Each structure stands twice: as C-alpha cells, then as structure tokens.
Amino acid sequence: MHRSLRLPPSIRRRLCGLTLATLIVPCITWAQLPAERPGQKAFPTYAQVFTSPEGPNQPMGIGRGLYPGRVVWAQDFKATKWDGVTGKWWEAPNIDQPIVERMLSDTLRTLTGASTDTAAWEQLFRYYNRTHGRGDRGYRPGEMVTIKVNMNPDEKPGEWTNAGFPSPHMTYALMQQLIEHAGIPGNCIVITDPSRPIKDMLLSQIRADVRPDYQDIVVADREGTTARRILAEPDLTVPVNFQIPHADGTIEKTDLYLPKVYTQADYLIDYCVVRPHRVFGLTLSFKNHFGSVYNAQRKRFTPDILHSFAIWDYPTPYSHGHYNGLVPLLGHKDVDGKTILYLAEGLYTSPNQGTITTVVRWQTLGNRWFSSVLASCDPVALDSVALDLITTEPNLTMQPDGKPNPSFNGNIDGYLHEAALADHPPSGVVYDPEADGMPLNSLGVHEHWNNPVDKQYSRNLGKDTGVELVRLIAN
C-alpha cells in the first residue's frame, strides 16, 4: 500500500509533531505510469568546447548570503577510498565518515563566519528570517525543514549502480548537523525527491543510528511504502508558471505544481550533486528541482515538458538570450523563497545523470576522486563555481563513449545570466513564477573565474562585487 501526506487541518498545516494517523492515508500509485521518452540523437563527433560569452571576472547580478556571493569548497582526498573496482563506491568502507562530517562542519562555519556548528546554523536561520520579513530570529520548535535530494539516476528497481548519487555518508552528516547542531527534531525533517524512489542505500547511515530523531526522519518519494516513507503529493493550489517554446515558434503558458512537502515547509535545503547532464550540460542547484514539478495532465511528477529548454537533442535547443524555465522554477516563493542553504556534494562524480554511468576520477586532480562538497546561500554563485570546475575537467566534459558532451557549446550558462539578471534579463521577458504581477529580482551573482589555475573571482581579487570562492583544501 502506498502512503501519502495529508495536510493537518490547521492554518500552518505542519508535518512536525503530528501522529502517523494524521500524516498518512492510502493513495493511488503513480509509479506504474510509463516514463517520458528521452532524446534519442547520437552524440556528434565534432568537438564542443565551452567558452563563456562575457569572459572572465565580469560579474552580473547581486550576491546573496551573509558574505554576498560566497561559495565554500571543501576538499579532502582522504574522504574517498574506493579502488574503482571492488564493490560500490557508496558502500561504507569506501567513504570516511568522520572526514565527511568534518568537511561539512568546516564548510558551514566558513560560509557563515561562525566558530561552532550550532552558531553556523543560528546564523543561517537568522539571515534567512531577516531577509524574508520574519524578524531577526533563529529556528523555532515545530518548524519544518524539507531537503531536496537529486535521485535522478535511481529510476530502475534494485540496488544502486556506481552512478552519480548523493552519498549516504554526506546525507547522514547533514542530518546530524540538523538534529545535533541546528536543534531540529527528526519528525520535522523531510528528505524528498517526488519523481524518484529514495531507496535504503541513501538512508543506510541514517537508519543505522537507532536514536529516535534519526528514526523519525520522514522520506517523501514517488512510491511511499511505509509510515516514514510517504508518497509525495502535489499541491494543486500552488502552480509554477512557465512559458514553453515549441518548434513552430509559438509559446505556451503552462502551469506545473509543487509538492506539499515544499508548500507546507518553513525552510528548504537544496542538496544537489556536482554533475554534468547529457542535454542540459549541468544539473546543479537549479535543475535539482526538475524532480519537484507535478504535471496535472500526466498525473505524476515529471519535468518532461521542461526539456524544451535542453541545449541539444530536443526540437527547441536553448541558446543565450532566451527565456529559461530553470529561472521561474527555482525562483518560486516556495522554492528559492524558502531555501536557507544550497549544498552540492562531489565526493564521487559522474559525467552525466545516467543510471549505468560510472563515477570518474578527475584528470585535473592527478587522477583522484573529486572528494569535495560546496555550499552557498547564493544558488547562482554556487552553480557558477561548479560550472567552472566541471567545464575544465576532461573526464566530465567527455562522455563515457569518448565523445564530447554537446551541451558544452557556449550556451550552458545561459540560465545563470537570466537568473542573475532576473529583473532585467537578456531575454527581455518578465519572470513571474506565481503569475501574481510580482516579477523576480536577481537570484544571485554570476561570473567566471580568472583562470583554471588560480580559480579567483572578483571578490578574491579585492572587488566589492561578484563571487567569492573560499577553498578549504586538506591535501
């Protein structure tokens, strides 16, 4: 029997503190519906090299965060121990849990300027609440936090492959931070990917901790088979408005809907992975939410019509200076409008989102695993840094068959230009995801580093604008 989330009959309609009887009701499954057909074109054989149209250190948009535009990159090669052959990379012996926990701790402290983990979370919550009209306050008991994970490769039954999943170790480290340092009860934490199953592999470290708060964490996915693994439901009162291009040049206004675990949450954490994408080039903070949209006609969570914004292999290939659906998706008041932290895991990285694609080492790191985590309060800045890292690593711009990924063709950062300048974008369109007459402001700051060796952005060079990259490199 599938389980789904019933909103409690109160104004706030919170998940936290409710009995299981209030949380779950039987619901029809969507898992048996056929998946949309992916693009079928073969990879071109000619080289595709990404070159930014504006060049290095040309910031655009407005930096966000306690330290505007700050992105923290922690890296420790001792965190990753897989030999590339034995077992699976995500199994316990292949990741050093204490090192991962230290990496995340150092990242949060550096992002906020705090001296302790508890103070770091206090700063994050206070910054969010100050900038969203809630007053200068931290987390309050009973407030719900939803974490969106990227489970896109997990579309087939059975055990995980060696594809690019978020690791159970970083997931546990994040839950540990929320419970032990942010003071959030487990029954106020939801881990979700509405369009995919969230399997036991991701949750293994969490469920191995027998303390009640770790057992009480709720998972909301497309299957919802138990009391604490519920079926993600759409909130059909909360649409995201999109303008979908068609091959004949027409534009169709379309509404897709967000899940209730977003709309009833007080806060979100965007937990993506550092990974290229076969037809979008990147799948980072923005594209992580592709798994969060419900198509009322298809009666399931699917982003199929948003593939109109793919860079290649679809009838309307995206190029610079055009409307991009990633902007209203992340810019919605119940998505970016609730997000306190953008986190990108890169312990092991794969060259695309495929289920059968295997994680790869980095040539630019001496043939070692990426062994990293990145974090920011600015989604545009985070994606900008991850883009520069990805596009200069040959093992990520080349596909497993040895051919280049055609997405790296100069248009890959078009969505970042639109997002950074959302109030006056290059496309000239009005981004109004709620269709309420209140267009978006800048979603953050975008720029490219000076070069792949020094990796310096404008704030690293003494400017008072642009991105700041803070590197915590242990090895």
N, C-alpha and C positions, 0 to 999 in steps of 0.2 A: 504494500500500500504506500502511496506517495503522501508526503506531508507538505503542508504549505503554511504560510504565515498569515494568521488572522490578526488584523489590527484591533487592539483593545478599544472598547467604546469610551474613549476619553479624548480630551482636546489634543493632548500631545501624542496619544496613542503609542506609547512606548513599548519596546520589547522588554526592557530591563525589569526584572522583578516579577514578571507575570508567571502564573502557573503554566505548566506544559499544556494543560487543557485549553488555556486561552491562546497559546502560541500556535497550535497545530490543528488542522482539520483535513479530512480527506479531499483530494483534488484530482482532476483528470491529468494524466501524464501527457507531456509534450515530447517525451524522449523518442517516441516511435515515428515522429514525422520525418520525412526524407530531408536530408540536408540540401542546401542550395548547391548548384553545380559550380565548381571553381573554374577559373580561367584555364584554358587548355592550350594556349600557344606555347610553342617550344622557345627556349631561351635563344635570343640572337647570338651569333658567334662573334660579332664585332665588339670591340672594347667600349665600355661605358665608364667614364671617369667623372666623378662628381667634382665640379668646380663651383664655388659659391658665386652668385652673380654680383654681389656687392664687395667681395674681397675681405681680407682680414680686418678685425678690430674696427668695425663700422656698426656700433650698437644701434638698435632701434627698439622702441617700446620703453616701458617703465619697470625697473627692477622691483621685485617684491621680496618681503621677508624682513626679519629683524635686522639683518645685514642685506640690503637690497641686492638682488641678483646673485647671492652667494650660493655656490654649489660645492658640497664637500665630497671628496673622492677618497675613500679609504681602501688601501690595497695591502694584502699580506699573503705572499705566496705559500706560507706555511699553513694557510687555511685549507688548501686543496691538495689532496694526497692521492688521487686516483692515478693509476698507471696507464689508463686509457684502454685496458684490455680486460682486467679481472672484474667481474660483477658489473654493477651500475655506479655511475658517478654519485648518485644521490644516496647511496647506502651509507650507514653510519661510519664505517672505517675510513671513508674517503673524504670526509669533511671534519675539520677540527672544531667541535662545538665551542669550547672556551675562547678560541681565537675569533670565531664569528661573533660571539657575544661582545668581546672587547672591541671589535671593529665597529659594530653598531653603536656601542656606548660612546666611543670616541667621535663617531660621526655626529651623533646628536648633540654632544657637548660643544663640538666645534661649530656646528650650524647655529647654535643659539648663544654661544659665548658663556655657557654655564659651567660651573665647576663640578656639578654632580648630575647624575641621570635624572633624579627627581626634579632638580631645578630646571633642567633642559625641557622636560615636559610641561612644567609650570609656565615657562617662557613661551612655548609653542601655543598652549591653550590661551594664555593671556594675549598674545599677539593676535591670534585669530579673533578672539572675542572683542578686543578693542577695535579691530578693523571691520567688524561686522555688526556694530551697533549693540553689542551685548554688555558693554562695560568692561572695565579692567579687572577681569576675574579669570580664575583657572577652571579646571574641570569640576563639575558638581555631581554628587552621587545621583545615580539614576539616568544620567545622560548616556545615549547610545552611540557607539563608535562602530562604523562599518569599514572593513578593509576589503578593497577590490584587488584580487589577485588575477594574474594572467595565466589561465589554464588552456589557452588556445590549442596547444598540441594534444591535449587529452580528449580526443574525440572518438577513441575506439575502446572497446571493453578490454579488461585485463590490466596487467601490471604496466607501469611506466616503461618506456624505452629509455634510451640515452639522449633524448631530445632536450630542448631548452626549457625546462620547467623551473619555477621558483623552488628553492631547496627547502626540505623540511627543517633544516637547521636554522636558516635565516628566519623562516616563518616562526619557529619556536622562540628565537631570540627576540623577535618583535612582540610576540605575545607576552613574553617575560617582562619586557620593558613596560608594556601597557599595564600589566597586573601589578608587578612589584614596585615600579617606579612612578607610573602615572596614577596609580591607585584606582584603576578601573576594574570593577568586578567582572568575572568571566561571563556572567549572564547578560552583560551589557556590551559584549563584543561579538560581532558577526563577521565571519570570513565568507566572501561571496565571489562567484563567477556565475551569473544567472544562465549563461548559454552553454556551460560545460559541467560535467561531473567533477566534483572535488573528491578525489579518492584518498584512501587511507595512507598512501605513500606521503602525501603532503602533510598529513596530520599525525604521522607516526611519532614524532618527538613530542608533540603537544599531548597526545593521549597517553603517552608513556609516563607523563607527570600525573600522579594519582591525586594531587591536591584538588579540592573541589572547583576552584576557579578555572583550572585548565580543563576539567571535565565539562564545565558548564558552557564553554565557548560554543556558540551556535554556528553551523555551516549552512549556507543557503545556496543551492545549486540547481541544476536542471532536473535532478532525479528525486531528491528529498525522501529518503527511505526510512529515516528514524526520527525520534523526538528531537535530537540535536543535529540532525542533518535534514533540514526542511526544504521544501520546494520554493524556489524564488518565484514570487508573483509580481505581475506588473501593476503599477498604479495608473489606471486608465484616466485618472483626473490630472495627471502631470505629464503633458507631452513635451517633446523637444521638436521644435520646428526646423525643418531642413528644406533646402532648395536643391532638388535633384536634377542634374543635367541629363539630357537624352541625346542620342546620336544625331537626331534631326535638328538640334539646336534649341529645342524647347526646354523650359524649366518647369518642373512640377513641385509644388509645395506639398510637403509630406510631413506628417507627424509620426514619430516613434515615441515609445513610452518608457519611463524609467522604472526600476523595481521598487517595491515598497521598502526594501531594506535600505534604499537610498533616501526615499522621500520621508521616512519616519526617523531617520538617523539625525543626531545632532551634529556629528562630525564624520568625515570620511578620511581614510588614508589610501592614497593611490600607490599600490605596491606592484610595480611593473618589473620587467626584466630587461637587461641590456641585450637587445637582439634586433637584427635586421628583419625585413619582411620581404617576401618574394615579389609582391606587386606594389607595396607602399614604401618600400625602402627601409622604413623604421617602424617598430612597434614599441613605443615608449609610454610616457605619461598620458599623452593624448589618446593614442589608439588603444590603450588598455581598456577604455570604456566601450569599445566596439561590442564587447560581450555583455553590455548592460542595457541594450535597447530592445524593446519588445515591438514586434510587427503585428498589429492587430489583425491584419488580413491573413497573415500566415499563422496567427495564433501561437506564436512562440518567440522567444528571444533569439533574434538573428539580425546581423548587420548587413544582410545581403545587398540591399539597395544602396548602402553606403560605399559599395565597391565602385560606384560611379566616379569616385574620387581617387581610384587607383592610378598609379603613374603609368602603367602599361598593362596590356593583356585584357583590357576591357574597352567597350566602344567609345568611352569619353575620357581618354587619358588626361590626367591632370597636368597643368603647367602653371608656372608663376603668373600672378596677377589675376587669378580667378578665385571665385568663392570656393571655400573648402569646408566640407561638413565636419571635419575634426574640431573646428573652432566653436560652433554652437554646441556641439556635444560636450566638450569639456567646460565650456563657458557657462553652461546652465547653472541656475541658482542652487540646484540640488546636487551638483557635481563639484566643479571648482568652488562654487559658493559655499560648500561645506568642508572643503579639504584643508586639513591642518598640516599635512606632510606628504611630500612626493618622494618615494623611495624606489630606487632602481637597483635590483640585485644583478650582480655579474660574477658570481663565484665561478660558474661554468657557463659558457656562452655558445650558442649555435648560430649557424649562418642564415637560418630562416625559421619560420614557425612550424615547419612540417613535423609530423609525428615520427617519421622514420629518419629525420635528420639528426646526426650525432653532434654533440658538443665538440668544439675545436679549440686547440691551443692558439696562441697569438704569436705570429712571426715577430711582431714589433716588441715583444717581451721576452725574446730569447727562447721561443717555443715553449712558453709556460702558459698555464691557465690564467684567465683574467683576474681571478681571485679578488674581486672588488665589490664594493657597494657605494652607491652615490645617493645623495639626499639633498633636497632643497625645499624651500617654501614657494619657489617660483618654477612652475612647470615648463615655461618657455626656456628659461635658463638651463634647467636640467636636461631637457631634450636637446638643446643646442650643444652642450658639452658632450653628451652621449653620441650625438651625430658626428662631431669631430673625431671622437675616439673610434667609432665604428668605420667611418669612411677612410681612415688611414690604416686600417688593418686588412691586409690582403686576404686573410682567411675568412673574413666576414663579407667582403665585397665580392669574392668569388664563391660560386655555388659549389656544392659537393661534386658536381659533374665536371668541374674545372672551368666552367664558363662564367663570365661576369654577370652579376645581377643587373639587369637593365634598368632597375629603379634608380641607380646612382647616375642620373643623367643630367643633373643641374636643377631639377625641379623638386628634389627630395625635401628641401627646406621651405617650400612654398607655404606650407601650413603655418610655419613659425613666423614668417613675415606677416601673414594675415592675422595671427594671434597676437603678436607683439603690437601691431598697429590696428587692433580690432575696432577702435573708434574712428579710424580713418584709413582703412586697409587699401593696399594696392588695387584690389579688385573694384573698389568703389561701392561695394554693397553695404547694406546695413545688417549687421549681425544682431538678431533679436531672437534668441533661442526660445523665449517664453511667449513670443508674439504679443507682448503687452505694451509695446511702444517705448520700451526702455532698452536701448541698444547697449551692447557690451562696451566696456572700457578696455584698455590694454590688459592682456592676460599675463604680461611679464616682459622680460627683456631678452632679445636675441642678438647674438653676434657669433662670429667665428674667431678662433684663436689666431695668434700671430703666425705660428708655425707648429708642425707636429713635434718638434724637439723641445722647445721652451714651453709650449702649451700655456701661453699667457693671454689673458683677456684684458679689457680696458681697465678694470679696477685693479688688476695685478700690475698694471703699468702706471698706476698713480692717478688715474682719472676718477671722477666722481660720478660716473655713469657706466652702464654696461654690466657685464658678467664678472664675478669674482670666483675663480677656481681655487679652492683650498685643498691641497693634496696631503694626505696622511699615508705615506708610503713606508711600510715597515721593513721591507727588504731592499 
